[in-house]
Amino acid sequence: MTGPFLSLAQIHNRLVLTARQVLRQHQPGPDRRCPSCRTTGCPIADAARDVLHAAKELQLWRTAPEPTAPDPDPDDPPQPL
């Protein structure tokens, strides 16, 4: 199922699954050549790695910023360590 009814988490998961499948198909053999492209340094595998890296770095389903600790009140005495 594809279309405008997918959530951001579903789109994220499908991108990750597709990138992993591409990496399995373009995994270099013992001669370090891609079995599909027959080249060293397969650009398709590089693109799939970039997608996985971006998906790991960005969490698209989080829209709110992380809460920060409140500033200490200058009138309060310092807390013991």
PyMOL Python script that loads the backbone (N, CA, C, O; Angstrom):
from pymol import cmd

cmd.read_pdbstr("""\
ATOM      1  N   MET A   1       0.839  -1.171   0.000  1.00  0.00           N
ATOM      2  CA  MET A   1       0.000   0.000   0.000  1.00  0.00           C
ATOM      3  C   MET A   1       0.888   1.240   0.000  1.00  0.00           C
ATOM      4  O   MET A   1       1.732   1.413   0.879  1.00  0.00           O
ATOM      5  N   THR A   2       0.695   2.064  -0.957  1.00  0.00           N
ATOM      6  CA  THR A   2       1.397   3.349  -0.988  1.00  0.00           C
ATOM      7  C   THR A   2       0.365   4.431  -1.217  1.00  0.00           C
ATOM      8  O   THR A   2      -0.728   4.163  -1.718  1.00  0.00           O
ATOM      9  N   GLY A   3       0.697   5.603  -0.866  1.00  0.00           N
ATOM     10  CA  GLY A   3      -0.226   6.696  -1.099  1.00  0.00           C
ATOM     11  C   GLY A   3      -0.144   7.721   0.005  1.00  0.00           C
ATOM     12  O   GLY A   3       0.739   7.662   0.861  1.00  0.00           O
ATOM     13  N   PRO A   4      -1.068   8.661  -0.021  1.00  0.00           N
ATOM     14  CA  PRO A   4      -1.030   9.748   0.955  1.00  0.00           C
ATOM     15  C   PRO A   4      -1.512   9.328   2.339  1.00  0.00           C
ATOM     16  O   PRO A   4      -1.539  10.155   3.250  1.00  0.00           O
ATOM     17  N   PHE A   5      -1.893   8.065   2.521  1.00  0.00           N
ATOM     18  CA  PHE A   5      -2.445   7.631   3.789  1.00  0.00           C
ATOM     19  C   PHE A   5      -1.387   7.031   4.707  1.00  0.00           C
ATOM     20  O   PHE A   5      -1.721   6.574   5.800  1.00  0.00           O
ATOM     21  N   LEU A   6      -0.138   7.019   4.301  1.00  0.00           N
ATOM     22  CA  LEU A   6       0.927   6.471   5.136  1.00  0.00           C
ATOM     23  C   LEU A   6       1.403   7.522   6.123  1.00  0.00           C
ATOM     24  O   LEU A   6       1.494   8.707   5.802  1.00  0.00           O
ATOM     25  N   SER A   7       1.703   7.069   7.318  1.00  0.00           N
ATOM     26  CA  SER A   7       2.266   7.977   8.312  1.00  0.00           C
ATOM     27  C   SER A   7       3.760   8.155   8.028  1.00  0.00           C
ATOM     28  O   SER A   7       4.347   7.420   7.233  1.00  0.00           O
ATOM     29  N   LEU A   8       4.350   9.128   8.683  1.00  0.00           N
ATOM     30  CA  LEU A   8       5.779   9.349   8.504  1.00  0.00           C
ATOM     31  C   LEU A   8       6.588   8.148   8.980  1.00  0.00           C
ATOM     32  O   LEU A   8       7.614   7.818   8.385  1.00  0.00           O
ATOM     33  N   ALA A   9       6.143   7.500  10.034  1.00  0.00           N
ATOM     34  CA  ALA A   9       6.845   6.314  10.535  1.00  0.00           C
ATOM     35  C   ALA A   9       6.787   5.173   9.522  1.00  0.00           C
ATOM     36  O   ALA A   9       7.767   4.448   9.354  1.00  0.00           O
ATOM     37  N   GLN A  10       5.647   5.005   8.845  1.00  0.00           N
ATOM     38  CA  GLN A  10       5.531   3.957   7.837  1.00  0.00           C
ATOM     39  C   GLN A  10       6.435   4.244   6.637  1.00  0.00           C
ATOM     40  O   GLN A  10       7.068   3.336   6.098  1.00  0.00           O
ATOM     41  N   ILE A  11       6.488   5.492   6.231  1.00  0.00           N
ATOM     42  CA  ILE A  11       7.366   5.867   5.110  1.00  0.00           C
ATOM     43  C   ILE A  11       8.817   5.635   5.504  1.00  0.00           C
ATOM     44  O   ILE A  11       9.598   5.109   4.712  1.00  0.00           O
ATOM     45  N   HIS A  12       9.182   6.021   6.714  1.00  0.00           N
ATOM     46  CA  HIS A  12      10.533   5.808   7.222  1.00  0.00           C
ATOM     47  C   HIS A  12      10.887   4.328   7.197  1.00  0.00           C
ATOM     48  O   HIS A  12      11.957   3.948   6.722  1.00  0.00           O
ATOM     49  N   ASN A  13       9.986   3.494   7.708  1.00  0.00           N
ATOM     50  CA  ASN A  13      10.241   2.051   7.745  1.00  0.00           C
ATOM     51  C   ASN A  13      10.387   1.463   6.347  1.00  0.00           C
ATOM     52  O   ASN A  13      11.237   0.599   6.133  1.00  0.00           O
ATOM     53  N   ARG A  14       9.593   1.904   5.410  1.00  0.00           N
ATOM     54  CA  ARG A  14       9.699   1.387   4.042  1.00  0.00           C
ATOM     55  C   ARG A  14      10.998   1.807   3.377  1.00  0.00           C
ATOM     56  O   ARG A  14      11.592   1.033   2.626  1.00  0.00           O
ATOM     57  N   LEU A  15      11.442   3.023   3.646  1.00  0.00           N
ATOM     58  CA  LEU A  15      12.737   3.457   3.104  1.00  0.00           C
ATOM     59  C   LEU A  15      13.869   2.604   3.658  1.00  0.00           C
ATOM     60  O   LEU A  15      14.773   2.211   2.920  1.00  0.00           O
ATOM     61  N   VAL A  16      13.823   2.316   4.957  1.00  0.00           N
ATOM     62  CA  VAL A  16      14.862   1.509   5.583  1.00  0.00           C
ATOM     63  C   VAL A  16      14.843   0.092   5.023  1.00  0.00           C
ATOM     64  O   VAL A  16      15.896  -0.455   4.694  1.00  0.00           O
ATOM     65  N   LEU A  17      13.660  -0.509   4.911  1.00  0.00           N
ATOM     66  CA  LEU A  17      13.560  -1.869   4.382  1.00  0.00           C
ATOM     67  C   LEU A  17      14.051  -1.951   2.936  1.00  0.00           C
ATOM     68  O   LEU A  17      14.735  -2.903   2.561  1.00  0.00           O
ATOM     69  N   THR A  18      13.702  -0.958   2.136  1.00  0.00           N
ATOM     70  CA  THR A  18      14.138  -0.951   0.745  1.00  0.00           C
ATOM     71  C   THR A  18      15.649  -0.783   0.643  1.00  0.00           C
ATOM     72  O   THR A  18      16.294  -1.452  -0.164  1.00  0.00           O
ATOM     73  N   ALA A  19      16.217   0.103   1.454  1.00  0.00           N
ATOM     74  CA  ALA A  19      17.668   0.310   1.431  1.00  0.00           C
ATOM     75  C   ALA A  19      18.403  -0.956   1.862  1.00  0.00           C
ATOM     76  O   ALA A  19      19.441  -1.294   1.292  1.00  0.00           O
ATOM     77  N   ARG A  20      17.874  -1.657   2.862  1.00  0.00           N
ATOM     78  CA  ARG A  20      18.510  -2.907   3.294  1.00  0.00           C
ATOM     79  C   ARG A  20      18.447  -3.966   2.200  1.00  0.00           C
ATOM     80  O   ARG A  20      19.409  -4.703   1.989  1.00  0.00           O
ATOM     81  N   GLN A  21      17.318  -4.040   1.506  1.00  0.00           N
ATOM     82  CA  GLN A  21      17.182  -5.012   0.419  1.00  0.00           C
ATOM     83  C   GLN A  21      18.165  -4.696  -0.710  1.00  0.00           C
ATOM     84  O   GLN A  21      18.775  -5.601  -1.279  1.00  0.00           O
ATOM     85  N   VAL A  22      18.312  -3.423  -1.028  1.00  0.00           N
ATOM     86  CA  VAL A  22      19.269  -3.022  -2.075  1.00  0.00           C
ATOM     87  C   VAL A  22      20.682  -3.398  -1.659  1.00  0.00           C
ATOM     88  O   VAL A  22      21.465  -3.873  -2.482  1.00  0.00           O
ATOM     89  N   LEU A  23      21.016  -3.190  -0.389  1.00  0.00           N
ATOM     90  CA  LEU A  23      22.360  -3.553   0.075  1.00  0.00           C
ATOM     91  C   LEU A  23      22.604  -5.053  -0.009  1.00  0.00           C
ATOM     92  O   LEU A  23      23.715  -5.485  -0.315  1.00  0.00           O
ATOM     93  N   ARG A  24      21.580  -5.845   0.260  1.00  0.00           N
ATOM     94  CA  ARG A  24      21.744  -7.301   0.124  1.00  0.00           C
ATOM     95  C   ARG A  24      21.968  -7.690  -1.334  1.00  0.00           C
ATOM     96  O   ARG A  24      22.780  -8.570  -1.621  1.00  0.00           O
ATOM     97  N   GLN A  25      21.262  -7.048  -2.250  1.00  0.00           N
ATOM     98  CA  GLN A  25      21.393  -7.377  -3.668  1.00  0.00           C
ATOM     99  C   GLN A  25      22.714  -6.890  -4.251  1.00  0.00           C
ATOM    100  O   GLN A  25      23.228  -7.484  -5.199  1.00  0.00           O
ATOM    101  N   HIS A  26      23.259  -5.832  -3.704  1.00  0.00           N
ATOM    102  CA  HIS A  26      24.490  -5.235  -4.241  1.00  0.00           C
ATOM    103  C   HIS A  26      25.669  -5.459  -3.306  1.00  0.00           C
ATOM    104  O   HIS A  26      26.629  -4.688  -3.328  1.00  0.00           O
ATOM    105  N   GLN A  27      25.612  -6.494  -2.492  1.00  0.00           N
ATOM    106  CA  GLN A  27      26.719  -6.805  -1.587  1.00  0.00           C
ATOM    107  C   GLN A  27      27.902  -7.321  -2.403  1.00  0.00           C
ATOM    108  O   GLN A  27      27.745  -8.258  -3.186  1.00  0.00           O
ATOM    109  N   PRO A  28      29.073  -6.732  -2.234  1.00  0.00           N
ATOM    110  CA  PRO A  28      30.228  -7.148  -3.047  1.00  0.00           C
ATOM    111  C   PRO A  28      30.637  -8.589  -2.755  1.00  0.00           C
ATOM    112  O   PRO A  28      30.516  -9.078  -1.632  1.00  0.00           O
ATOM    113  N   GLY A  29      31.123  -9.247  -3.798  1.00  0.00           N
ATOM    114  CA  GLY A  29      31.597 -10.616  -3.674  1.00  0.00           C
ATOM    115  C   GLY A  29      33.034 -10.660  -3.198  1.00  0.00           C
ATOM    116  O   GLY A  29      33.581  -9.641  -2.776  1.00  0.00           O
ATOM    117  N   PRO A  30      33.652 -11.831  -3.259  1.00  0.00           N
ATOM    118  CA  PRO A  30      35.043 -11.970  -2.804  1.00  0.00           C
ATOM    119  C   PRO A  30      36.025 -11.119  -3.614  1.00  0.00           C
ATOM    120  O   PRO A  30      37.083 -10.743  -3.110  1.00  0.00           O
ATOM    121  N   ASP A  31      35.678 -10.820  -4.855  1.00  0.00           N
ATOM    122  CA  ASP A  31      36.554  -9.975  -5.680  1.00  0.00           C
ATOM    123  C   ASP A  31      36.263  -8.485  -5.512  1.00  0.00           C
ATOM    124  O   ASP A  31      36.783  -7.658  -6.262  1.00  0.00           O
ATOM    125  N   ARG A  32      35.413  -8.138  -4.507  1.00  0.00           N
ATOM    126  CA  ARG A  32      35.048  -6.755  -4.185  1.00  0.00           C
ATOM    127  C   ARG A  32      34.285  -6.064  -5.300  1.00  0.00           C
ATOM    128  O   ARG A  32      34.309  -4.838  -5.406  1.00  0.00           O
ATOM    129  N   ARG A  33      33.617  -6.833  -6.121  1.00  0.00           N
ATOM    130  CA  ARG A  33      32.802  -6.258  -7.190  1.00  0.00           C
ATOM    131  C   ARG A  33      31.343  -6.550  -6.913  1.00  0.00           C
ATOM    132  O   ARG A  33      31.003  -7.615  -6.397  1.00  0.00           O
ATOM    133  N   CYS A  34      30.492  -5.622  -7.248  1.00  0.00           N
ATOM    134  CA  CYS A  34      29.052  -5.773  -7.072  1.00  0.00           C
ATOM    135  C   CYS A  34      28.556  -6.835  -8.053  1.00  0.00           C
ATOM    136  O   CYS A  34      28.890  -6.766  -9.236  1.00  0.00           O
ATOM    137  N   PRO A  35      27.769  -7.817  -7.599  1.00  0.00           N
ATOM    138  CA  PRO A  35      27.290  -8.850  -8.518  1.00  0.00           C
ATOM    139  C   PRO A  35      26.290  -8.322  -9.541  1.00  0.00           C
ATOM    140  O   PRO A  35      26.156  -8.900 -10.620  1.00  0.00           O
ATOM    141  N   SER A  36      25.588  -7.243  -9.229  1.00  0.00           N
ATOM    142  CA  SER A  36      24.619  -6.682 -10.169  1.00  0.00           C
ATOM    143  C   SER A  36      25.273  -5.717 -11.151  1.00  0.00           C
ATOM    144  O   SER A  36      25.031  -5.791 -12.356  1.00  0.00           O
ATOM    145  N   CYS A  37      26.096  -4.819 -10.637  1.00  0.00           N
ATOM    146  CA  CYS A  37      26.715  -3.781 -11.473  1.00  0.00           C
ATOM    147  C   CYS A  37      28.061  -4.208 -12.054  1.00  0.00           C
ATOM    148  O   CYS A  37      28.502  -3.673 -13.072  1.00  0.00           O
ATOM    149  N   ARG A  38      28.708  -5.170 -11.408  1.00  0.00           N
ATOM    150  CA  ARG A  38      30.040  -5.642 -11.795  1.00  0.00           C
ATOM    151  C   ARG A  38      31.077  -4.531 -11.720  1.00  0.00           C
ATOM    152  O   ARG A  38      32.013  -4.489 -12.518  1.00  0.00           O
ATOM    153  N   THR A  39      30.909  -3.645 -10.773  1.00  0.00           N
ATOM    154  CA  THR A  39      31.880  -2.568 -10.573  1.00  0.00           C
ATOM    155  C   THR A  39      32.348  -2.584  -9.121  1.00  0.00           C
ATOM    156  O   THR A  39      31.670  -3.110  -8.239  1.00  0.00           O
ATOM    157  N   THR A  40      33.502  -2.006  -8.896  1.00  0.00           N
ATOM    158  CA  THR A  40      33.938  -1.799  -7.517  1.00  0.00           C
ATOM    159  C   THR A  40      33.409  -0.436  -7.077  1.00  0.00           C
ATOM    160  O   THR A  40      33.336   0.492  -7.882  1.00  0.00           O
ATOM    161  N   GLY A  41      33.050  -0.320  -5.831  1.00  0.00           N
ATOM    162  CA  GLY A  41      32.496   0.950  -5.355  1.00  0.00           C
ATOM    163  C   GLY A  41      31.131   1.224  -5.970  1.00  0.00           C
ATOM    164  O   GLY A  41      30.922   2.279  -6.568  1.00  0.00           O
ATOM    165  N   CYS A  42      30.213   0.296  -5.831  1.00  0.00           N
ATOM    166  CA  CYS A  42      28.879   0.379  -6.435  1.00  0.00           C
ATOM    167  C   CYS A  42      28.149   1.653  -5.977  1.00  0.00           C
ATOM    168  O   CYS A  42      27.950   1.844  -4.777  1.00  0.00           O
ATOM    169  N   PRO A  43      27.749   2.521  -6.909  1.00  0.00           N
ATOM    170  CA  PRO A  43      27.065   3.755  -6.519  1.00  0.00           C
ATOM    171  C   PRO A  43      25.670   3.494  -5.948  1.00  0.00           C
ATOM    172  O   PRO A  43      25.177   4.290  -5.149  1.00  0.00           O
ATOM    173  N   ILE A  44      25.035   2.406  -6.340  1.00  0.00           N
ATOM    174  CA  ILE A  44      23.712   2.092  -5.816  1.00  0.00           C
ATOM    175  C   ILE A  44      23.815   1.688  -4.343  1.00  0.00           C
ATOM    176  O   ILE A  44      22.994   2.098  -3.523  1.00  0.00           O
ATOM    177  N   ALA A  45      24.815   0.892  -4.019  1.00  0.00           N
ATOM    178  CA  ALA A  45      25.027   0.515  -2.620  1.00  0.00           C
ATOM    179  C   ALA A  45      25.406   1.742  -1.790  1.00  0.00           C
ATOM    180  O   ALA A  45      24.994   1.862  -0.636  1.00  0.00           O
ATOM    181  N   ASP A  46      26.178   2.640  -2.367  1.00  0.00           N
ATOM    182  CA  ASP A  46      26.527   3.876  -1.655  1.00  0.00           C
ATOM    183  C   ASP A  46      25.284   4.704  -1.357  1.00  0.00           C
ATOM    184  O   ASP A  46      25.155   5.257  -0.265  1.00  0.00           O
ATOM    185  N   ALA A  47      24.374   4.794  -2.312  1.00  0.00           N
ATOM    186  CA  ALA A  47      23.132   5.544  -2.105  1.00  0.00           C
ATOM    187  C   ALA A  47      22.276   4.884  -1.032  1.00  0.00           C
ATOM    188  O   ALA A  47      21.665   5.578  -0.218  1.00  0.00           O
ATOM    189  N   ALA A  48      22.223   3.555  -1.018  1.00  0.00           N
ATOM    190  CA  ALA A  48      21.455   2.849   0.008  1.00  0.00           C
ATOM    191  C   ALA A  48      22.061   3.081   1.389  1.00  0.00           C
ATOM    192  O   ALA A  48      21.330   3.240   2.366  1.00  0.00           O
ATOM    193  N   ARG A  49      23.388   3.101   1.476  1.00  0.00           N
ATOM    194  CA  ARG A  49      24.043   3.394   2.754  1.00  0.00           C
ATOM    195  C   ARG A  49      23.734   4.816   3.217  1.00  0.00           C
ATOM    196  O   ARG A  49      23.538   5.057   4.408  1.00  0.00           O
ATOM    197  N   ASP A  50      23.691   5.757   2.272  1.00  0.00           N
ATOM    198  CA  ASP A  50      23.350   7.132   2.616  1.00  0.00           C
ATOM    199  C   ASP A  50      21.923   7.237   3.152  1.00  0.00           C
ATOM    200  O   ASP A  50      21.663   7.983   4.096  1.00  0.00           O
ATOM    201  N   VAL A  51      20.997   6.483   2.543  1.00  0.00           N
ATOM    202  CA  VAL A  51      19.611   6.493   3.009  1.00  0.00           C
ATOM    203  C   VAL A  51      19.533   5.946   4.429  1.00  0.00           C
ATOM    204  O   VAL A  51      18.850   6.518   5.279  1.00  0.00           O
ATOM    205  N   LEU A  52      20.230   4.840   4.690  1.00  0.00           N
ATOM    206  CA  LEU A  52      20.225   4.272   6.034  1.00  0.00           C
ATOM    207  C   LEU A  52      20.841   5.230   7.050  1.00  0.00           C
ATOM    208  O   LEU A  52      20.344   5.366   8.168  1.00  0.00           O
ATOM    209  N   HIS A  53      21.916   5.886   6.656  1.00  0.00           N
ATOM    210  CA  HIS A  53      22.568   6.844   7.554  1.00  0.00           C
ATOM    211  C   HIS A  53      21.623   8.008   7.860  1.00  0.00           C
ATOM    212  O   HIS A  53      21.503   8.422   9.013  1.00  0.00           O
ATOM    213  N   ALA A  54      20.959   8.530   6.844  1.00  0.00           N
ATOM    214  CA  ALA A  54      20.033   9.642   7.046  1.00  0.00           C
ATOM    215  C   ALA A  54      18.833   9.211   7.887  1.00  0.00           C
ATOM    216  O   ALA A  54      18.356   9.974   8.727  1.00  0.00           O
ATOM    217  N   ALA A  55      18.350   8.002   7.665  1.00  0.00           N
ATOM    218  CA  ALA A  55      17.200   7.515   8.428  1.00  0.00           C
ATOM    219  C   ALA A  55      17.568   7.310   9.888  1.00  0.00           C
ATOM    220  O   ALA A  55      16.728   7.486  10.770  1.00  0.00           O
ATOM    221  N   LYS A  56      18.799   6.944  10.147  1.00  0.00           N
ATOM    222  CA  LYS A  56      19.242   6.754  11.527  1.00  0.00           C
ATOM    223  C   LYS A  56      19.421   8.094  12.227  1.00  0.00           C
ATOM    224  O   LYS A  56      19.104   8.226  13.409  1.00  0.00           O
ATOM    225  N   GLU A  57      19.923   9.080  11.510  1.00  0.00           N
ATOM    226  CA  GLU A  57      20.182  10.389  12.105  1.00  0.00           C
ATOM    227  C   GLU A  57      18.894  11.175  12.360  1.00  0.00           C
ATOM    228  O   GLU A  57      18.749  11.813  13.402  1.00  0.00           O
ATOM    229  N   LEU A  58      17.974  11.127  11.418  1.00  0.00           N
ATOM    230  CA  LEU A  58      16.740  11.899  11.537  1.00  0.00           C
ATOM    231  C   LEU A  58      15.623  11.009  12.042  1.00  0.00           C
ATOM    232  O   LEU A  58      15.440   9.892  11.558  1.00  0.00           O
ATOM    233  N   GLN A  59      14.898  11.493  12.989  1.00  0.00           N
ATOM    234  CA  GLN A  59      13.719  10.778  13.446  1.00  0.00           C
ATOM    235  C   GLN A  59      12.525  11.613  13.027  1.00  0.00           C
ATOM    236  O   GLN A  59      12.113  12.534  13.732  1.00  0.00           O
ATOM    237  N   LEU A  60      11.975  11.278  11.870  1.00  0.00           N
ATOM    238  CA  LEU A  60      10.964  12.108  11.239  1.00  0.00           C
ATOM    239  C   LEU A  60       9.653  12.167  12.005  1.00  0.00           C
ATOM    240  O   LEU A  60       8.888  13.119  11.850  1.00  0.00           O
ATOM    241  N   TRP A  61       9.385  11.168  12.827  1.00  0.00           N
ATOM    242  CA  TRP A  61       8.102  11.162  13.511  1.00  0.00           C
ATOM    243  C   TRP A  61       8.106  12.037  14.752  1.00  0.00           C
ATOM    244  O   TRP A  61       7.056  12.228  15.365  1.00  0.00           O
ATOM    245  N   ARG A  62       9.243  12.570  15.136  1.00  0.00           N
ATOM    246  CA  ARG A  62       9.308  13.507  16.258  1.00  0.00           C
ATOM    247  C   ARG A  62       9.211  14.916  15.711  1.00  0.00           C
ATOM    248  O   ARG A  62      10.096  15.364  14.983  1.00  0.00           O
ATOM    249  N   THR A  63       8.153  15.610  16.053  1.00  0.00           N
ATOM    250  CA  THR A  63       7.995  16.977  15.560  1.00  0.00           C
ATOM    251  C   THR A  63       8.274  18.004  16.649  1.00  0.00           C
ATOM    252  O   THR A  63       8.635  19.141  16.347  1.00  0.00           O
ATOM    253  N   ALA A  64       8.110  17.616  17.920  1.00  0.00           N
ATOM    254  CA  ALA A  64       8.345  18.557  19.019  1.00  0.00           C
ATOM    255  C   ALA A  64       9.813  18.532  19.421  1.00  0.00           C
ATOM    256  O   ALA A  64      10.430  17.467  19.427  1.00  0.00           O
ATOM    257  N   PRO A  65      10.375  19.672  19.751  1.00  0.00           N
ATOM    258  CA  PRO A  65      11.767  19.685  20.207  1.00  0.00           C
ATOM    259  C   PRO A  65      11.882  19.025  21.573  1.00  0.00           C
ATOM    260  O   PRO A  65      10.909  18.947  22.323  1.00  0.00           O
ATOM    261  N   GLU A  66      13.062  18.561  21.880  1.00  0.00           N
ATOM    262  CA  GLU A  66      13.330  17.939  23.173  1.00  0.00           C
ATOM    263  C   GLU A  66      13.182  18.981  24.278  1.00  0.00           C
ATOM    264  O   GLU A  66      13.628  20.117  24.115  1.00  0.00           O
ATOM    265  N   PRO A  67      12.563  18.610  25.400  1.00  0.00           N
ATOM    266  CA  PRO A  67      12.445  19.578  26.504  1.00  0.00           C
ATOM    267  C   PRO A  67      13.812  19.861  27.111  1.00  0.00           C
ATOM    268  O   PRO A  67      14.674  18.986  27.186  1.00  0.00           O
ATOM    269  N   THR A  68      13.982  21.078  27.533  1.00  0.00           N
ATOM    270  CA  THR A  68      15.247  21.468  28.156  1.00  0.00           C
ATOM    271  C   THR A  68      15.020  21.654  29.649  1.00  0.00           C
ATOM    272  O   THR A  68      13.889  21.838  30.097  1.00  0.00           O
ATOM    273  N   ALA A  69      16.094  21.604  30.403  1.00  0.00           N
ATOM    274  CA  ALA A  69      16.003  21.805  31.849  1.00  0.00           C
ATOM    275  C   ALA A  69      15.711  23.276  32.118  1.00  0.00           C
ATOM    276  O   ALA A  69      16.236  24.153  31.432  1.00  0.00           O
ATOM    277  N   PRO A  70      14.874  23.544  33.114  1.00  0.00           N
ATOM    278  CA  PRO A  70      14.570  24.951  33.423  1.00  0.00           C
ATOM    279  C   PRO A  70      15.790  25.652  34.002  1.00  0.00           C
ATOM    280  O   PRO A  70      16.643  25.034  34.640  1.00  0.00           O
ATOM    281  N   ASP A  71      15.848  26.939  33.766  1.00  0.00           N
ATOM    282  CA  ASP A  71      16.944  27.730  34.325  1.00  0.00           C
ATOM    283  C   ASP A  71      16.801  27.799  35.844  1.00  0.00           C
ATOM    284  O   ASP A  71      15.688  27.941  36.351  1.00  0.00           O
ATOM    285  N   PRO A  72      17.910  27.701  36.574  1.00  0.00           N
ATOM    286  CA  PRO A  72      17.815  27.767  38.041  1.00  0.00           C
ATOM    287  C   PRO A  72      17.408  29.163  38.477  1.00  0.00           C
ATOM    288  O   PRO A  72      17.788  30.162  37.868  1.00  0.00           O
ATOM    289  N   ASP A  73      16.623  29.206  39.548  1.00  0.00           N
ATOM    290  CA  ASP A  73      16.176  30.477  40.101  1.00  0.00           C
ATOM    291  C   ASP A  73      17.332  31.072  40.917  1.00  0.00           C
ATOM    292  O   ASP A  73      17.880  30.388  41.781  1.00  0.00           O
ATOM    293  N   PRO A  74      17.708  32.315  40.663  1.00  0.00           N
ATOM    294  CA  PRO A  74      18.854  32.893  41.386  1.00  0.00           C
ATOM    295  C   PRO A  74      18.589  33.047  42.885  1.00  0.00           C
ATOM    296  O   PRO A  74      19.543  33.155  43.656  1.00  0.00           O
ATOM    297  N   ASP A  75      17.307  33.062  43.332  1.00  0.00           N
ATOM    298  CA  ASP A  75      17.001  33.220  44.752  1.00  0.00           C
ATOM    299  C   ASP A  75      17.113  31.909  45.522  1.00  0.00           C
ATOM    300  O   ASP A  75      17.198  31.933  46.750  1.00  0.00           O
ATOM    301  N   ASP A  76      17.117  30.749  44.827  1.00  0.00           N
ATOM    302  CA  ASP A  76      17.215  29.456  45.492  1.00  0.00           C
ATOM    303  C   ASP A  76      18.650  29.196  45.921  1.00  0.00           C
ATOM    304  O   ASP A  76      19.589  29.526  45.196  1.00  0.00           O
ATOM    305  N   PRO A  77      18.825  28.595  47.120  1.00  0.00           N
ATOM    306  CA  PRO A  77      20.205  28.242  47.547  1.00  0.00           C
ATOM    307  C   PRO A  77      20.733  27.103  46.664  1.00  0.00           C
ATOM    308  O   PRO A  77      19.940  26.330  46.129  1.00  0.00           O
ATOM    309  N   PRO A  78      22.045  26.988  46.505  1.00  0.00           N
ATOM    310  CA  PRO A  78      22.607  25.929  45.673  1.00  0.00           C
ATOM    311  C   PRO A  78      22.330  24.556  46.297  1.00  0.00           C
ATOM    312  O   PRO A  78      22.320  24.400  47.518  1.00  0.00           O
ATOM    313  N   GLN A  79      22.108  23.576  45.432  1.00  0.00           N
ATOM    314  CA  GLN A  79      21.825  22.215  45.882  1.00  0.00           C
ATOM    315  C   GLN A  79      23.127  21.506  46.229  1.00  0.00           C
ATOM    316  O   GLN A  79      24.118  21.670  45.516  1.00  0.00           O
ATOM    317  N   PRO A  80      23.153  20.708  47.324  1.00  0.00           N
ATOM    318  CA  PRO A  80      24.380  19.977  47.655  1.00  0.00           C
ATOM    319  C   PRO A  80      24.622  18.857  46.638  1.00  0.00           C
ATOM    320  O   PRO A  80      23.678  18.256  46.125  1.00  0.00           O
ATOM    321  N   LEU A  81      25.864  18.594  46.363  1.00  0.00           N
ATOM    322  CA  LEU A  81      26.228  17.547  45.414  1.00  0.00           C
ATOM    323  C   LEU A  81      26.273  16.269  46.099  1.00  0.00           C
ATOM    324  O   LEU A  81      26.562  15.246  45.478  1.00  0.00           O
TER     325      LEU A  81
END
""", "prot")
cmd.dss("prot")
cmd.show_as("cartoon", "prot")
cmd.util.cbc("prot")
cmd.orient("prot")
